[in-house]
Amino acid sequence: MIKKEGFDFCFDENACKTCKGKCCIGEGYVFLTDEDIENISGFLSLKKEEFLKLYTRKVNGRIALVDLVIKNEKRCVFLDDNYRCEIYPKRPKQCRDFPFWESLKDKNFGEIKKLCPGIVACS
Ligand code: SF4
């Protein structure tokens, strides 16, 4: 169970074993930091420029991962068929920080619970 100061909920990482990548599927963007770009391109043994061309796009001036649409479902390009992240050891900061995002801090618990089965009340 992970608790983070300033957040009213906790995260049960065991939920990831059965949830089938809910946080990697659907609407939304995975924005990358400069460090993410360095880390992921290195992990994939690609030049930074190659990585950017193959796996990213610009959204409102920021760099985000591209999505795939499979069976009408929008999903992160790095989510594999078994709902595992192919770049897990170097996944973006935004993914590592989930669900402890500033934008979720003041949301109603019932509302954020719908985003992820791992979001639980702290015991
Ligand atoms: S990079 Fe990995 S953890 Fe982040 S959304 Fe894509 S598949 Fe999920």
Residues whose N, C-alpha, C, O or C-beta is under 5 A from the ligand:
A	BS01	SF4	C23 C24 V30 C76 F78 L79 C85 R91 P92 C95
